[in-house]
Amino acid sequence: MKEVLKNKVEILAPCGNIDAFFSAIEAGCDAVYLAGKMFGARAFSNNFTNEELVSVIKQAHLYGVKVYVTCNILIFDREVDKFLDYIRFLHQNNVDAVIMQDLGMIDLVRKKFPNLEIHASTQMHIHNLDGALLAKKLGIKRIVLARETPINVIKQIIDETGLEVEVFVHGALCVSYSGMCLMSRSIGARSGNRGTCSGCCRLPYDLLDENKKVLTENKYPISMKDLMTVSELDKLIDIGVRSFKIEGRMKSKEYVYYATKLYKETRDNYLKSKIIKVNQDDLNKLNNVFTRGYTKGFILGDKSLNNDISPNHKGVLVGEVVNYKNGFIDIKLKDNIVINDGLRITNESLEYALILNEFRKNNIQIYEGKKNDIITLKVNKKIPVNSLVYRTYSAKIDMDVTNIIKEKTRKIPIKFIVELKENKPLKLMVTDLKNEITLEGIIPEKATKSSITKEDIKKKLSKINNTIYKIDEIEIDLDDNLFIPISILNNLKRDILEKLNEARINMFHAHFLECDYSINLNNYERTNEYTILTNNRNKIDKKYSHVYSEILDNTIRKIPKVINNYDDYNQETEYLVGEIGSLNKMQNIISDYSFNVTNSYTVAFLHSTGVKRVTLSLELIDSDIKDLIDNYIKRYKKRPNLELIRKTKMEVMVIKLDLSKYGDVYYLKDRFNNLYRVINKNGLYYIYDYKETTKEHEDSYYFDLGINYLRDEYIE
């Protein structure tokens, strides 16, 4: 049997549909992550029905591949029962882990299903050691770190927590810290925290200075390049990263196949030889499938992070326009092309896309063009000479991957051991190095004519082409002059492989256990008070019982949403906090809206950790707020202590991307001339909504619902 790689870091592949799933399997992934039709953060992917999930989990386990299901959106009270039923269904059907964001749901699921493994989604915004330690207290086994987390902090977290750490190594990058983005929700009521992000960071914006003078016009200043770390995997392996995550549940099967294969083979080569060797052919194929240009990302300290020219797939250069006449262009090819390829023709003033459904060479229709050929095709607009031609879709790559999926070439190596001894039952054993199955058959007869040979046995056992297995070795202990019908051996082989299938399907089985949920809570008195968040003393008046500020003395200090050092904060002082590391570090805190509190379980969890006052999410509408409070009181027989933001220009993004190359940026201006305020604080850029958000009812309505504090926010 082949040697198993030691300390193998997991290659985790994305699957948005069944074709992508089989692409990931054939490319050699160790695990896949995917979603059902509900509760996943990629609602616009095809995703999987419950029946498909059951099938996919079984098929993955046959190959020794784990399945993680994303349940990583915020949950409203009205959804909790359905959410819990879904988690129960996944657990009963042997899912390997669920990936979650919602703090209240994590606490509930951990207590209800103690044997179900939970992974902390990147949406939880874990970016520092204390955030990881809080996740550990919650019973989370693995954390998916914020993509902005640098490698030295990742190492610290691995060394000091003992948690499994998963990091994104390839694919699309959100410009905002995940879980901290409200821009899509604000613009079009499509929440990134609910799986319906509109991708507003991929749109064009003007950048303006303090006097609203244009610094750069109609570019894509907050559209990120794609992450690619394949040439630096050794650094991540050596510090103990447990899982390499490839982004792409909205991507094609070809993308999934070549991205997974590229990282799997690079990892394997490094573990064997301690040399990073990247397969350039696979990388080129991946570039044909999708790329916005590449960055090594914040994780490896790359400064070249955004592509402000285009948010779309760049493609691979395949030619140059050398002539235009009467609606036809001539292209000199720099690479091979085939019929049905997708092309993008571009220059400084032109973007033109087409499907190559007919083209000619020397006035003869052809179906494949070779490097250095000059081909002719029809276009419906004038194309300037010297325009560059890029392939954005490869029909050949699509067909290649389709055939790979059909062929199902991924096989599990097994070893057969046969004992055929006089006066003893036939014994057949099979092992895949993880499972060992033994079955017995009939007692052999003495041969009267021809006896069975080792070659006979090997020939019959070797016929397993319609299974997922391949034979590495057949060991036979055979006495002379014995006979058994070959059909007996064939039936035994069929039965033992079925037993091996069952063992592999249940190899990662976690015993289903459901327990009661309980939590200890204080009761809070009713009060009707007003608070304010501001850095301008002129905004403060007597009606505000509490003042929050980032800079003003004698106020409740607001701790940044992104923080790696708490040394400047006195543990005895009251703080307004917006990230979960503070729950582990601080004692006397009020949780801000960025905890994304959308249900009563999250309120209860935060109160149970010592949070004095809980600010509700800006994503809640009034009916959600009523449901949350009513359910809290009904379930716990106690009152929560809640704060609600009454008026604000909400903070819609926190970005680590450095905009200083454009100048001293003060505003983003969108296509509709809306101005988003941009404030640079300690190297991070905070983007604020162009419009003021206010609650629709009178203050008394919210106080009557059970809100104790109403907050006004004034960001200068």
N, C-alpha and C positions, 0 to 999 in steps of 0.2 A: 504493500500500500504506500501511497505517496506521503511524504512528510507534511504534516500540518504546520502552517505558519504559526509561530509563537507570537504572543502579544499583538495579535492582529487588530489594528484599529478598523472599526466598522466603516464600510462604504454604504451610505444611506441614500437611496434613490427616490426621486419623486414620481408619483403615479397619479395622473388625473383621469385615466381611463384604462380599460382592460388591455389595449395595445401597448400603452406605456408600461403597464405592469409586466407583461411578458418581455418587453424590451429590456427592462431592468434585470429580470431574471436571467435572460440570455447573456447580458453584459457582465454578469458575475457579481451582482450586488450581494451584500450581507443582510440588508434590511431595506424595507420600503416604508414610506409614509404616504398616507392617502386619507381620503375623507369619505364619509357617507353623504347622503343627500341633505343632511342637516348638520348644523353646529360646527362646520369647518370654515377656516378663514380664507378659502378660495371658492366662494359660492358660485362663480362663473365657470369653474371647471366642470367637466361632465360628472365626475365623482361616481360613487358606487351605491347601488341599491343594497338593502339589507341582505337579500339573497346572494348578490354578487360578493358582498363582504365575507359571508360564510365560505363561499367557494374559494375566494382569493386567499383567505387565511389558511385553509387546508392545503391549497396548491403551494403557497409559499413555504409552509412548514415541511412539505415533502422535500423541497430543495434545501432545507436548513436555513431558510430566510425568515427573518422576523418581520412582523407587521405592526406598525405604529399608526393609530388612527387619530387624526387631528380633531379635537373637540375644543378648539382654541379661540372661540369667540366669547364675548360677554353674554351672559344669560339674564333674561328678565324673569321676574317672579312667575309670570304666567306660563313660562316655559320649563320650569324646574322639574315638574313631574315627568314630562315627556323626555327631558334631558336625562333624568335618572333612569328611566326605562331603557333609553338608548345605551347608556353606560352598562347597565345590567346585561343587556343583550350582547354587547361586545365582550364583556367578561365571561359570560357563559359560553361564548363561541371561541374562547381561547386566544383573544387578541393579546399581543405581547406587551403593549403599553398604550396608554392614551396620552396625547399631548394637550395640555390645558393652559389657559391664561387666567381665568376667573378665580380670584382668591377664595371666594365663598364656596364655589363649586369644588375647588380642590379640597377644601376642608371637609365638605360634605362627602365627597367620593372617598377620600382617605378613610373617613370614619365608617362609612357604609360598607365599603369593599376593601378591607385592609390588605388583601392579597393581590390587588390590582396595581400594577406598576404605573406610576404617573411621571411624565416628563414635563418640565416647565418650559412652556413655549417662549420663543424670543419675544413675543408680545408682553411677557411679564416684565420686560425691561431690566433684567438682571445684568448689571454691568460692573458690579464691584463685589468684594469679598463678603461684605455684610448681607448683600442681597442673596448671595449663594448660601450663606449660613442660615438665613431665614427660610429659604427653600428646604434646606435639610431638616429644620425643625418641623416643617410641614409634612415631612415624610416623603418628600420627592427624591427619587433615585437619580435622575439625570436632569441637567439644566442645559437649555439651549441659550447660549449667551447672546447678548446684543451684538450686532455685527460691527459696532464701533469699538468693541473691547480689544485693546492691544495685547500682544502676545505675552508681555511681562505680567499683566494682570491675570490673564488666563492661567499662566503657570502658578501664580500665587494662589488662585482659587483651587486648582487641582491639588497643589501641595498641602493646603491647609484645611480642606473640607472633606476629602475622600469621596466626593461626589463624582459620578460620571459627567464629563463635560463634552457637549456636542457643539461643533462650530460649523457655520456655513463656509464652504470652501469654493463654491462656484455658483454663478448665476446672478440674477437680478438683485440689485441693492435698493432698499428703501432709503431715501435721503434723510428722512426723519428717524429718530430712535423709534423702533417699533413699539406700539402701545401708547406712544405719546402723540400720535398724529390725529388731528381732528379736522384737517383741511377738507378732505373729501366729504366728511359729514356736514361741515359748515356750508360748503358750496352747493352740494346736490343731494343732501340727506342720504348719502351712500357711505356708510361707516366702515373704515378699515378695521375697527375693532369688532365689527359684525360680519366681516367677510365680503363686503361689497365695495371695496375701494375703487374709485374711478380713475386712479392714476394721474391726479392733477399735477403731480411733480414732473410728469412727462410733457407738460404743455409749455408753450413759449411765454416768456415774460420779458419785460424791460426791467433793467435795474436802474434805480434813481439815487441820487445823492441827497444830502440834507436839504438842499434848495429845490429838490424835485427836478434837477437837471439829469437828463438821460446819460447814463454811463455806458450802457450797452443795450442794443435794441433787437427785439424779436429773436432772441436766442433761447436756449434751453439751459439756463444756469443752474437749475436744481435737478436736472436729469442725470442720473449716475451711469457710469460705465458698468459693465458686468464684472463681477468678481471672478478672478481666476488665480488660484494659488498652487496649481499643480507642480510648478517648478520649485516650490518651497515646502512641500509636504514633510520633508525631513525635520524641519524645525518644529512642526506641530506634532509629529509622531514622537519626537524626542522629549517633549515636555509632558507627554502623557494624555493628549487629547484622545477621547474614547471613540468618537464618531465624527466622520466627515460627511457633512450634509450638503447635498446638491440641490439648489433651488430649481423649481420648474414644474409645478403641478399644472400650469397652464400651457406647458410646452408639448411639442410633438414627440412621437415615439422615437424618431431619429435622434432628437436632442437627448432624450433620456438614455438611449443606447450608447451613443458615443461619449457623452459626458461620464456616464457610469464606467464604461470600459476604460476610458482615459485615466481616471483616478484609481480604479482598481488595479490596473497593470502597473501604474507608477508606484503605488503603495507596495505591491508585491515585489517589484524589483528592488525597492529600497530595503525592505525587510530581509531580502535574501543577500543582497550585495553591498548594502549601505551606500549605494549610488543612486542618485535621482536620474532616471532616464525617461524622457517624455516621448511617446510615440507621435512623431510629427504628422504622420498620415492620418491618424485618428483626430489629432488637433485640427488639421485642415478640414476634415469632414465635419467636425463640430462647428467650425467657423462658417462653413457653407449653410449649416442648419440655422444657427442664430448667434449673433454677437452684436453688441453695441460698442465694441472696443473693450479692452480689458484693463483692469486695475488689480493690484494685489491687495487693495483695500486697507482700511484702518488697522486690521489685524496685524499686518506686516509693515505698517508705517508708510505706505505709498502716498505720495502727495498728489499724484495725477489721478483724480477720482471721478470727475464728471465729463460728460460728452455734451458740450453745449451747442453742437452743430445739428445733431439729429437724435431723437429718442428711439429711432427704429432700428431694425436689423440692418447692419452695414453690408453684409454679404462678403463675397470674395471676388477680387478683381479677375475678370476673365477676358477683357478685351478693351479696345479703343475704337471709337468711331473715326473712320478715315474718309468717309464720303457721305454726302446727302444729296439726293436728287429725286424730285417729283414724288415724295412720300415714301421713298425707300432709303435705307442706310446700309452702308458697308461697314462691317466690323472686322478688324484684324484681331484674331483670338490669341490670348496669352495662356489659355488653358482649354482643355477639352470641354465641350458642351453637348447635350443631347436634347432631343425633342421634349417639350413640356417643362424644360427648366424655367424658373422664374428669373427675370432680369430687372435690374434697376440701372437706368442710364442717368448720369448726373454730371453737372458742372456747377459753376458758381451761381448760376441763375435758374437751374433746371433740375427737376426731379421727375423722372418718367419711368413707370413700371409697366411690364408686360409679361405675358406667358408666351414662351417660344413655341407656338403651335405649328409654325411653318417657316422654313428658311431654305435658302439655296446657296449653292457654290457653283460658280461658272454656269449660272442659269439652269442648273439641274437641282431638283429638290433632293435634299438629303435629310438624314435623321440623327446624324452625329457629326459634329465639327471637331477637328483636331487643332492642337496648338499650331499657330502660325497660318492657319487657313484664313481666308477672307470670305466671310459669309454675307449674304444679303437678306434683309427682311423688311417687311412693310411696317410703317409707323403712321400714326394719325396726327403728328405735329412735327414741325421742323426741328431737327436735332443738329446742334452745332458740331462741326468737325472737332476732334480732340476730346469730345465728351468721353468719360470713362464708363465702362460697362461692368456691373457687378452681378454675380449670380446670388440670388436671395432664396432660391429653392432649387434643390437638386432632385430631379426625377429619378436619377440612378441611385442616389443614397436612399431615397424613399423605398424604392423597389428592393434594394439590398437588405434593408432592415426588415421589410415585410417578409422576405424569404427566410431570413434568419429566425424570425418568430415562428414561421411555419415548420421549419426543420427541427426546432427544439433540440439543439445540440448540447445544451448544458446537461451533463450527466453526473451522477453520484457514484464514485468508485466503491466497489464492494469486493469482498473476498468470500468465496465458497469453500467450505471444508466438508468433505464427504468421507464417511466411514462405512465401508461395506465389508463386514467381517462374518465369518462362518458362525452360524447359530446365534447371531445377534441381529436385532432390528437395524435396518438401514437408518443411518443418522446423517442428516443434512444440517449444516450450520451456515449462517450468513452473518457477516458483520460489515458495518460501514464506519468502523472505528468509534462510533458513538453508541450504537445499539448492537446487541448480539442476540440472534434468534436461533433456536434449535428445534427441529422437528424430527420425529421418528416415523419410519415406514414399516414395510413388511420385513420378515426374516428371509434372506435370500435362499434360493434353492441351489443344490449342486447342479452344475451344468451337465446336461446330457449330450448336447451337441456342441454349440459354440458358447463360450463364456463371455461375460461382459468385460470390456476393456476400459482402461483409463481414457482412451481416445473417445469411446462411445459416450462416456459420462461427460467429458469436457464438451463434446459437440452438442449434447442436449442442453447442458447448463448454460452454454454460451449464447443460446438463442433468446435474447432478452431485448431485442431492438425496439419493441413497442412499450418499453418501460423507461423510467427516468434514470436507470442504472447502467453502469458499464463495469465490466469485470476486470479488476486489476490482477487477480490471482485465483486459481482453483487448486486446492490441495486435496489430494485423494489418497486414502489409506485403504487398499483393496487386497483382499485375500484372493488366491488363485482359484480358478474353476468354479466361480459363482455365477448365478444368473438371476436377474430380475427383469420384468418387462420394462421397456423404456417408458411406457405410459405412466408407470408408477413414479418414476423419477421426475417426469414432466409435471405431474399433478403436485408432487411435493415441492417442486420449484415454484409453481404458481402460488401455492398456499403460503410458502415461507416469504415470498416477496410481498404478498398481501399483508402478512404480519409485520414485515419491515415497514411497509407504508404506514400502517397504524401507529407503529412506534415512533416514526419520524413526525407524523402529524401531531402527536401528543408530546413530543420531546420537550417543548417549552411550556408545557401545561402548568398553569397556576391554579391551585385549588380554589374553586368558587366558594366564597364565604360572604354572607351578608349580615351586617350587624346593625344595631340601633345607633342613631345619631343623637348626640347630646353635647351641650356646651354650657359653661357657667358664665352668667351675665349679671351685671348690675342694672338696677332700674334708675332711669334719669327723670328728673322733674321737668315739667313743662315750663317753658319760658319764651318770651317773644322779644328777641334782641336783634340788633343790626351790627354787622362787622364791615370792615373796609380793608382792601388791599391796595396800597398806594406807596409810591416813593415821594409824594408831594404833600407836605404838611398842609398846604392850603386847601386840600380836599377833605381834611378831617374836621368834623364838627361833633357836637355833644351827643348826637343821637347814636353814635357808634360806640358800643361797649368794648369792642376789641379792635385793635389796629394791627394789621399784618404789613410788613415791609421787608424788602431785601436790604435796605441801607439805613433806615431811620432808627435812631436810638429810642429807647423806652417803648418799643413795640414788640409784638410777637414776630420773631424773625422767620422769614420764609427761606427754607433750605432749598438749594437748587435741585431740579429733577435729575441732574447728572452730577454725581459727586463721587470722589474716590478717597477723600480724606475728611474725617469728621473732627479733626483736632481743634478746629476753631470754634467749636460749639460746646458750650457748657451743658453737661448732662442734666443739671437741675433746672435749667431754664425751659420755658414752654416754647415749642416751635410748631410752625406749619410745615408739614413735610409732604413730598410728592413722589417718593420712590421707596421701594420696599426695604432697601438696606437700612433705612432709618428705623423701621420696626424692630430690627435686631439691635440697633445701636442706642436708640434714644428711649427715654423713660416717660417724658412728659410732652405728649405730642397731639396735634390735631392733623388728621389726614386730609390732604387736598383732593381736588376733583380728579387728578391724574392717577389716583388709585383705581379709577374706572369702576366705581361702585354702582352696580345696576340692579342688585337684588338684596333681599333681606339677610341672606346667609353671609354675604360679604360684610354687611354692617355688623352682624353678630361676631364674625371672626375678628374684625378689627377691634371691636370693643373688648373681646376676650384677651387680646394681646396687650391691652392697656391704653388703646387710643381713646382719648377723652371725648372727642367730637369728630364725627365723620362727615366729610363733604361729599355730597352726591355727584354722580357723573353728569356732565353737561349733555350727555346723550339721552337722558331721560326726558320724556314728555310728562305732562301733569298726570295722566292716567297711570303711567308707570310708577310715579312717586306715590300715588295713593295706594296702589297694589303693594308696593314695598313696605310702607308703614303698616298697613292693615295686616299683612301677613306676618310681619315681625311681632306685632302685639298679640295676634292670635296664637302664634306658635310658641313664643317665649313667655307670654303673660307679663311682659315688661315693656317699658318704653325706651326707644333709642334716643340718642342725642345727635341730631342731624343738623347740618348746615347746607344751605342751598344758595347758589350764586344767582342773584337777582338781576344783576346788570354787569356786562363785561364786553370788552373786545377780546374774545377768547384767544388764548395762545394755541395756534393751530399746528405748529411744528417746532421741534427742537432739533437742530441739525449741527453735525460736527464738520460738515463740508466747509472749507475755508473759502469765503467769497471775496477775500481781500484782493485777489488778483484783478478784480473789476474796479477796485477803488473803495471808498468809504461808503458802503451800501446802506441806505436808510429805508428804501421801499422796493417792493416788487410790484410791477404793474401788469395786470393780466390783459387778455384780449378785449375785455369790456371796460378797460380804463379804471378798474378797481385798484386801490392802493393798499397793499399789505405792509404794515410797519415791520421793519427788521431792526432788531436790537442785538448788538454784539455784547455778550457778557462772558468774560473770562475765556474767550476763544470759541465759544459756541454761539450760534445764531438762533435767536428766538423770533419766530414769525407770528404776527398777530393778525387776526381777521380784519378785513376792511370795514365790516359793519358791526354795530353794537348789537349784542344779543340781550334781550330783556324778557322777563317772564310775563305771560299774557294776562294773569289775573292780579287782583289787588293783593296787597301783602297779607291781609287777614285770611284770605283763602288758604295760603300756605301754612300760616300759623295754625289754622283750624285743622289742617291735614295732620299736623304733628311735627312740622319743621320748627326747630327752636331758634335758629339763627338764619338771617338773610344777609347775604354779602353783596357789596358793590365793589367793582374792581376798576381802577383807573391807572392804566399803564401809559407812561409818558414816552 
